[in-house]
Amino acid sequence: MRDTTRAGRACVIAMMVCGTVAAQHANPRIGKWKLKQEPPAVNIMTYEAAGEGMKVTVDAVSASGQKTHWTYTTMFDGKDAPITGNPNADTAAVTKKDDKTNEIVYKKAGKVTQTAENVISADGKTVTVTFHRTDAQGKPATTVAVYERQ
């Protein structure tokens, strides 16, 4: 009887571990993504599983050599999550629109600084991020960035 109970417990634990690993890999964004641009500028986004959410880390070096490193963890619930290290935003609120698309609202001191639509390609090889913000003259500005899976 004890052997059967032990075997049953071992099966339950194994199923829990496999379920956790499968859930982490269900997010097609998990991994490293490099912005398609010419050196010397480099921009790498790293997405890591974080429970039911995802940790986002951005490491960049501008063409002039200025380095930036910033990070936040989202639960895809549309709630403001604190950002560490980004001079242009102190929170990010991510909402999952569908399996391929996330919407992100960046804020600084409670004011929206930019929004982004983050779309992963059907083949899972690229992420296209479309940023919307207001420029220094108060006019709408849009920037599109394409990242490739590394």
ROSE-4610 file (N, C-alpha, C; in Angstrom, 1 decimal, always signed):
// ROSE-4610
residu = [M/M/M/R/R/R/D/D/D/T/T/T/T/T/T/R/R/R/A/A/A/G/G/G/R/R/R/A/A/A/C/C/C/V/V/V/I/I/I/A/A/A/M/M/M/M/M/M/V/V/V/C/C/C/G/G/G/T/T/T/V/V/V/A/A/A/A/A/A/Q/Q/Q/H/H/H/A/A/A/N/N/N/P/P/P/R/R/R/I/I/I/G/G/G/K/K/K/W/W/W/K/K/K/L/L/L/K/K/K/Q/Q/Q/E/E/E/P/P/P/P/P/P/A/A/A/V/V/V/N/N/N/I/I/I/M/M/M/T/T/T/Y/Y/Y/E/E/E/A/A/A/A/A/A/G/G/G/E/E/E/G/G/G/M/M/M/K/K/K/V/V/V/T/T/T/V/V/V/D/D/D/A/A/A/V/V/V/S/S/S/A/A/A/S/S/S/G/G/G/Q/Q/Q/K/K/K/T/T/T/H/H/H/W/W/W/T/T/T/Y/Y/Y/T/T/T/T/T/T/M/M/M/F/F/F/D/D/D/G/G/G/K/K/K/D/D/D/A/A/A/P/P/P/I/I/I/T/T/T/G/G/G/N/N/N/P/P/P/N/N/N/A/A/A/D/D/D/T/T/T/A/A/A/A/A/A/V/V/V/T/T/T/K/K/K/K/K/K/D/D/D/D/D/D/K/K/K/T/T/T/N/N/N/E/E/E/I/I/I/V/V/V/Y/Y/Y/K/K/K/K/K/K/A/A/A/G/G/G/K/K/K/V/V/V/T/T/T/Q/Q/Q/T/T/T/A/A/A/E/E/E/N/N/N/V/V/V/I/I/I/S/S/S/A/A/A/D/D/D/G/G/G/K/K/K/T/T/T/V/V/V/T/T/T/V/V/V/T/T/T/F/F/F/H/H/H/R/R/R/T/T/T/D/D/D/A/A/A/Q/Q/Q/G/G/G/K/K/K/P/P/P/A/A/A/T/T/T/T/T/T/V/V/V/A/A/A/V/V/V/Y/Y/Y/E/E/E/R/R/R/Q/Q/Q]
num = [1/1/1/2/2/2/3/3/3/4/4/4/5/5/5/6/6/6/7/7/7/8/8/8/9/9/9/10/10/10/11/11/11/12/12/12/13/13/13/14/14/14/15/15/15/16/16/16/17/17/17/18/18/18/19/19/19/20/20/20/21/21/21/22/22/22/23/23/23/24/24/24/25/25/25/26/26/26/27/27/27/28/28/28/29/29/29/30/30/30/31/31/31/32/32/32/33/33/33/34/34/34/35/35/35/36/36/36/37/37/37/38/38/38/39/39/39/40/40/40/41/41/41/42/42/42/43/43/43/44/44/44/45/45/45/46/46/46/47/47/47/48/48/48/49/49/49/50/50/50/51/51/51/52/52/52/53/53/53/54/54/54/55/55/55/56/56/56/57/57/57/58/58/58/59/59/59/60/60/60/61/61/61/62/62/62/63/63/63/64/64/64/65/65/65/66/66/66/67/67/67/68/68/68/69/69/69/70/70/70/71/71/71/72/72/72/73/73/73/74/74/74/75/75/75/76/76/76/77/77/77/78/78/78/79/79/79/80/80/80/81/81/81/82/82/82/83/83/83/84/84/84/85/85/85/86/86/86/87/87/87/88/88/88/89/89/89/90/90/90/91/91/91/92/92/92/93/93/93/94/94/94/95/95/95/96/96/96/97/97/97/98/98/98/99/99/99/100/100/100/101/101/101/102/102/102/103/103/103/104/104/104/105/105/105/106/106/106/107/107/107/108/108/108/109/109/109/110/110/110/111/111/111/112/112/112/113/113/113/114/114/114/115/115/115/116/116/116/117/117/117/118/118/118/119/119/119/120/120/120/121/121/121/122/122/122/123/123/123/124/124/124/125/125/125/126/126/126/127/127/127/128/128/128/129/129/129/130/130/130/131/131/131/132/132/132/133/133/133/134/134/134/135/135/135/136/136/136/137/137/137/138/138/138/139/139/139/140/140/140/141/141/141/142/142/142/143/143/143/144/144/144/145/145/145/146/146/146/147/147/147/148/148/148/149/149/149/150/150/150]
x = [+0.8/+0.0/+0.9/+1.9/+2.8/+3.5/+3.9/+4.6/+3.6/+2.3/+1.3/+1.1/+1.1/+0.9/+2.1/+3.3/+4.5/+4.5/+4.2/+4.1/+3.1/+2.0/+0.9/+1.4/+2.1/+2.6/+3.7/+4.5/+5.6/+4.9/+3.8/+3.2/+2.5/+1.9/+1.3/+2.4/+3.5/+4.6/+5.1/+5.3/+5.8/+4.9/+3.6/+2.6/+2.6/+2.8/+2.8/+4.0/+5.2/+6.4/+6.2/+5.7/+5.5/+4.5/+3.4/+2.4/+3.0/+3.9/+4.5/+5.4/+6.2/+7.1/+6.3/+5.2/+4.4/+3.8/+3.3/+2.7/+3.7/+5.0/+6.0/+6.3/+6.3/+6.6/+5.4/+4.2/+3.0/+3.1/+3.9/+4.1/+5.2/+4.8/+5.7/+6.8/+6.6/+7.6/+8.9/+8.8/+9.9/+11.2/+12.2/+13.5/+14.1/+15.2/+15.9/+15.5/+15.4/+15.0/+15.9/+16.5/+17.4/+16.7/+16.8/+16.3/+17.1/+16.4/+17.0/+17.5/+18.8/+19.4/+20.9/+21.5/+22.9/+23.7/+24.8/+25.7/+26.3/+26.8/+27.1/+25.9/+24.8/+23.6/+23.1/+22.7/+22.2/+21.1/+20.0/+18.9/+18.4/+18.4/+18.0/+16.9/+15.8/+14.7/+14.7/+14.7/+14.6/+13.3/+12.6/+11.3/+11.5/+11.2/+11.3/+10.0/+9.7/+8.5/+8.6/+7.5/+7.5/+6.1/+6.0/+4.7/+3.7/+2.6/+1.6/+1.9/+3.0/+3.3/+4.6/+5.3/+6.5/+7.4/+8.7/+9.6/+10.2/+10.2/+10.8/+12.0/+13.1/+14.4/+14.8/+15.2/+15.7/+17.2/+18.1/+19.5/+19.8/+20.3/+20.6/+21.9/+22.5/+23.6/+23.4/+23.3/+23.1/+24.3/+24.1/+25.2/+26.4/+26.0/+27.1/+27.7/+27.2/+27.8/+27.1/+26.0/+25.2/+24.5/+24.7/+24.0/+22.8/+21.8/+20.6/+20.2/+19.7/+19.2/+17.9/+16.8/+15.6/+14.8/+13.9/+13.1/+11.8/+10.9/+9.6/+9.0/+8.1/+7.4/+5.9/+5.3/+3.8/+3.0/+1.8/+0.9/-0.2/+0.0/-0.9/-2.3/-2.4/-3.7/-4.1/-3.3/-3.6/-3.3/-2.7/-2.3/-0.9/-0.7/+0.6/+1.6/+2.7/+3.8/+5.0/+5.7/+6.9/+8.0/+8.6/+9.8/+11.0/+12.1/+13.3/+14.3/+14.9/+16.0/+15.6/+14.3/+13.9/+13.7/+14.5/+14.3/+13.0/+12.4/+11.2/+9.9/+9.9/+8.7/+9.0/+8.1/+8.2/+7.2/+6.2/+5.3/+5.0/+4.6/+4.1/+2.9/+1.8/+0.6/+0.4/+0.5/+0.4/-1.0/-1.6/-2.9/-2.7/-3.1/-3.0/-4.3/-4.2/-5.3/-5.8/-4.8/-5.0/-3.7/-3.6/-2.4/-1.2/-1.3/-0.2/+0.1/-0.9/-0.8/-0.9/+0.0/-0.1/-0.1/-0.9/-0.9/-0.2/+0.7/+1.5/+1.3/+1.0/+0.9/+2.0/+2.9/+4.0/+3.6/+3.9/+3.6/+4.9/+4.9/+5.9/+5.1/+5.3/+4.6/+3.1/+2.5/+1.1/+0.6/+1.4/+1.0/+1.5/+0.6/+1.0/+2.1/+3.2/+4.3/+4.3/+3.9/+3.8/+3.0/+2.4/+1.7/+2.4/+2.3/+2.9/+2.0/+2.0/+1.4/+2.5/+2.5/+3.6/+3.0/+3.4/+2.8/+3.9/+3.7/+4.6/+4.1/+5.0/+4.6/+4.1/+3.3/+2.7/+3.8/+5.0/+6.0/+6.9/+6.6/+7.3/+8.7/+9.1/+10.5/+10.8/+9.7/+9.9/+8.8/+9.1/+8.2/+8.2/+7.1/+7.0/+6.3/+7.0/+6.5/+6.2/+5.0/+4.6/+4.3/+5.2/+5.1/+4.4/+3.5/+2.8/+3.1/+3.5/+3.7/+3.5/+3.7/+3.6/+5.0/+5.4/+6.8/+6.9/+8.1/+8.4/+7.5/+7.0/+6.2/+4.7/+4.4/+3.0/+2.3/+3.0/+2.4/+2.5/+1.5/+1.6/+2.8/+3.5/+4.7/+4.5/+4.9/+4.8/+6.1/+6.6/+7.9/+7.6/+8.2/+8.0/+9.4/+9.4/+10.7/+10.4/+11.3/+11.2/+12.3/+12.0/+13.0/+13.0/+14.2/+14.3/+14.7/+14.1/+14.4/+15.9/+16.6/+18.0/+18.1]
y = [-1.2/+0.0/+1.3/+1.2/+2.4/+2.6/+1.6/+1.7/+2.3/+2.0/+2.5/+4.0/+4.4/+5.8/+6.6/+6.1/+6.8/+6.9/+5.9/+6.0/+7.0/+7.0/+8.0/+9.4/+9.6/+11.0/+11.4/+10.4/+10.7/+11.1/+10.4/+10.8/+12.2/+12.5/+13.8/+14.9/+14.7/+15.7/+15.8/+14.7/+14.8/+15.5/+15.3/+16.0/+17.5/+17.8/+19.3/+19.9/+19.3/+19.9/+20.0/+18.9/+19.0/+20.1/+20.2/+21.3/+22.6/+22.9/+24.2/+24.5/+23.5/+23.7/+24.0/+23.2/+23.5/+24.8/+25.3/+26.6/+27.7/+27.5/+28.5/+28.6/+27.5/+27.5/+27.8/+28.0/+28.3/+29.8/+30.6/+32.0/+32.0/+32.3/+32.2/+33.3/+34.3/+35.4/+35.0/+34.0/+33.6/+33.4/+34.2/+34.1/+35.4/+35.5/+36.7/+37.2/+38.5/+39.1/+40.3/+40.4/+41.4/+42.3/+43.7/+44.6/+44.6/+44.5/+44.6/+46.0/+46.2/+47.5/+47.3/+48.3/+48.2/+48.5/+47.8/+48.1/+49.5/+50.2/+49.7/+49.7/+50.3/+50.3/+48.8/+48.5/+47.1/+47.3/+46.5/+46.5/+45.1/+44.5/+43.1/+43.2/+42.5/+42.3/+40.8/+40.6/+39.3/+39.1/+38.0/+37.7/+36.4/+36.4/+35.2/+34.9/+33.6/+33.3/+33.7/+34.2/+34.7/+34.3/+33.1/+32.6/+32.6/+33.2/+33.4/+34.6/+35.3/+36.5/+36.4/+37.5/+37.5/+38.7/+38.4/+39.4/+39.9/+41.2/+41.9/+42.6/+42.4/+43.1/+43.6/+44.9/+45.5/+46.0/+45.5/+46.0/+46.6/+47.8/+48.6/+49.3/+49.5/+50.4/+51.3/+52.6/+53.5/+53.6/+54.2/+54.3/+55.1/+56.0/+56.8/+56.1/+54.9/+54.1/+54.2/+54.9/+55.0/+53.7/+53.1/+51.9/+52.1/+51.3/+51.3/+49.9/+49.7/+48.4/+48.7/+48.2/+48.4/+47.1/+47.0/+45.7/+46.0/+45.1/+45.0/+43.6/+43.3/+42.0/+42.3/+41.7/+41.9/+40.6/+40.8/+39.7/+39.7/+40.6/+40.7/+41.1/+41.8/+42.2/+43.7/+44.4/+45.8/+46.7/+46.2/+47.0/+47.5/+48.7/+49.3/+48.4/+48.1/+47.3/+48.3/+48.3/+49.2/+48.8/+49.8/+49.6/+50.1/+49.4/+49.8/+50.1/+51.3/+51.7/+52.4/+52.7/+53.4/+54.9/+55.8/+57.2/+57.8/+57.1/+57.7/+57.1/+56.1/+55.5/+54.9/+55.0/+54.3/+53.1/+53.0/+51.9/+51.4/+50.1/+49.6/+48.7/+48.9/+48.1/+47.3/+46.0/+45.1/+44.4/+44.5/+43.7/+42.8/+41.5/+40.6/+40.7/+41.1/+41.2/+39.9/+39.1/+37.8/+37.0/+35.8/+35.0/+35.6/+36.5/+37.1/+38.6/+39.2/+40.7/+41.1/+41.9/+42.6/+44.1/+44.8/+46.2/+46.7/+47.7/+48.2/+49.7/+50.1/+51.6/+51.9/+52.8/+53.3/+54.6/+54.8/+56.0/+56.5/+57.8/+58.5/+59.4/+59.2/+60.0/+60.0/+58.9/+58.7/+59.2/+59.8/+60.3/+59.4/+59.1/+58.2/+58.9/+58.2/+58.7/+58.1/+56.8/+56.1/+54.9/+54.4/+53.1/+52.3/+51.0/+50.1/+48.9/+48.5/+47.2/+46.3/+45.1/+44.1/+42.9/+42.6/+41.5/+40.5/+39.2/+38.1/+37.5/+37.3/+36.7/+35.3/+34.9/+33.6/+32.5/+32.7/+31.7/+31.8/+32.8/+32.9/+33.4/+33.9/+34.3/+35.8/+36.7/+38.1/+38.7/+39.8/+40.6/+42.0/+42.5/+43.9/+44.7/+45.8/+46.7/+48.0/+48.5/+49.8/+50.7/+51.8/+52.7/+54.0/+54.5/+55.7/+56.7/+57.9/+58.9/+60.3/+61.3/+62.7/+63.2/+63.9/+64.4/+65.7/+66.3/+67.5/+68.7/+68.6/+69.7/+69.4/+68.3/+68.0/+67.2/+66.8/+66.1/+64.6/+63.8/+62.3/+61.8/+60.8/+60.2/+58.7/+58.0/+56.5/+56.0/+55.0/+54.3/+52.8/+52.1/+50.6/+50.0/+49.0/+48.3/+46.8/+46.1/+44.7/+44.0/+43.0/+42.2/+40.8/+40.2/+38.8/+37.9/+36.7/+35.7/+35.3/+35.2/+34.9/+33.4]
z = [+0.0/+0.0/+0.0/+0.8/+0.9/-0.5/-1.1/-2.5/-3.5/-3.4/-4.3/-4.0/-2.7/-2.3/-2.8/-2.6/-3.0/-4.6/-5.3/-6.7/-7.2/-6.5/-6.8/-6.6/-5.5/-5.2/-6.2/-6.6/-7.6/-8.9/-9.3/-10.6/-10.5/-9.4/-9.2/-9.3/-8.6/-8.6/-10.1/-10.7/-12.1/-13.0/-12.9/-13.7/-13.4/-12.1/-11.8/-12.4/-12.3/-12.9/-14.5/-15.1/-16.6/-16.9/-16.1/-16.4/-16.3/-15.3/-15.1/-16.3/-16.7/-17.8/-19.1/-19.3/-20.5/-20.5/-19.3/-19.2/-19.5/-19.1/-19.3/-20.8/-21.5/-22.9/-23.8/-23.2/-24.0/-24.5/-23.9/-24.3/-25.4/-26.7/-27.8/-27.7/-26.9/-26.8/-26.0/-25.1/-24.2/-25.1/-24.7/-25.3/-25.6/-26.4/-26.7/-28.1/-28.2/-29.5/-29.7/-30.9/-31.3/-32.3/-32.1/-33.0/-34.3/-35.5/-36.8/-37.0/-36.9/-37.1/-37.4/-37.9/-38.2/-36.9/-36.7/-35.6/-35.9/-34.9/-33.6/-32.6/-33.0/-32.1/-31.9/-30.7/-30.4/-29.4/-29.6/-28.7/-28.6/-27.4/-27.1/-26.1/-26.5/-25.5/-25.1/-23.8/-23.3/-22.5/-22.9/-22.2/-21.5/-20.2/-19.3/-18.7/-18.5/-17.8/-16.4/-15.8/-14.4/-13.9/-13.4/-13.0/-14.1/-13.9/-15.0/-15.9/-15.6/-16.3/-17.1/-17.3/-18.0/-17.6/-17.4/-17.1/-18.4/-18.6/-19.8/-19.4/-20.1/-19.9/-21.2/-21.2/-22.5/-22.2/-23.0/-22.9/-24.3/-24.2/-25.5/-25.4/-26.5/-26.7/-27.9/-27.7/-28.8/-29.7/-30.9/-31.8/-31.2/-30.3/-29.6/-28.4/-28.1/-27.0/-25.7/-25.6/-24.4/-24.1/-22.9/-22.6/-21.7/-21.9/-21.1/-20.7/-19.6/-19.1/-18.3/-18.7/-17.9/-17.9/-16.9/-16.7/-16.0/-16.2/-15.5/-15.6/-14.8/-14.8/-15.0/-16.0/-16.2/-16.0/-15.6/-15.5/-16.6/-17.6/-18.7/-18.3/-17.2/-16.6/-16.8/-17.6/-17.8/-16.6/-15.6/-14.4/-14.5/-14.0/-14.0/-13.2/-13.9/-13.2/-13.2/-12.1/-12.0/-12.9/-13.5/-14.4/-13.6/-13.7/-13.2/-14.3/-14.2/-15.2/-16.4/-16.7/-17.9/-17.6/-18.2/-17.8/-18.4/-19.4/-20.0/-19.5/-18.6/-18.1/-16.7/-15.8/-14.5/-14.3/-15.3/-15.2/-16.6/-16.7/-18.0/-17.6/-18.4/-18.2/-19.5/-19.4/-20.6/-20.6/-21.7/-21.9/-23.1/-22.9/-24.0/-24.8/-26.1/-27.0/-27.5/-28.0/-28.5/-28.4/-28.9/-28.8/-29.4/-30.3/-31.0/-30.6/-30.0/-29.8/-28.3/-27.9/-26.6/-26.8/-25.9/-25.9/-24.7/-24.8/-23.6/-23.5/-22.3/-22.0/-21.0/-21.5/-20.6/-20.0/-18.7/-18.0/-17.3/-17.1/-16.2/-15.3/-14.0/-13.0/-13.3/-13.7/-13.9/-15.2/-16.1/-17.4/-18.5/-19.4/-20.5/-21.4/-21.6/-22.4/-23.8/-23.9/-25.2/-25.0/-26.1/-26.2/-27.2/-27.1/-28.0/-28.3/-29.6/-30.0/-30.3/-29.6/-29.8/-30.4/-31.6/-32.4/-32.8/-32.4/-32.8/-34.1/-35.0/-36.3/-36.2/-37.2/-37.2/-37.1/-37.7/-37.6/-36.4/-35.5/-34.2/-34.4/-35.5/-35.7/-35.6/-35.6/-35.4/-34.5/-33.9/-33.1/-33.7/-34.0/-34.5/-33.4/-33.1/-32.0/-32.7/-32.6/-33.1/-32.0/-31.9/-30.8/-31.2/-30.3/-30.6/-29.4/-29.7/-28.7/-29.3/-28.5/-29.0/-29.0/-30.1/-30.2/-29.4/-29.5/-28.7/-29.2/-30.4/-30.9/-30.7/-30.0/-29.6/-30.7/-31.7/-32.8/-32.6/-33.1/-33.0/-33.7/-33.2/-33.8/-33.7/-34.7/-34.7/-35.2/-34.5/-34.8/-34.8/-35.8/-35.9/-35.7/-34.8/-34.6/-34.8/-35.5/-35.8/-35.1/-34.3/-33.6/-34.1/-34.2/-34.6/-33.5/-33.4/-32.4/-32.5/-31.4/-31.3/-30.9]
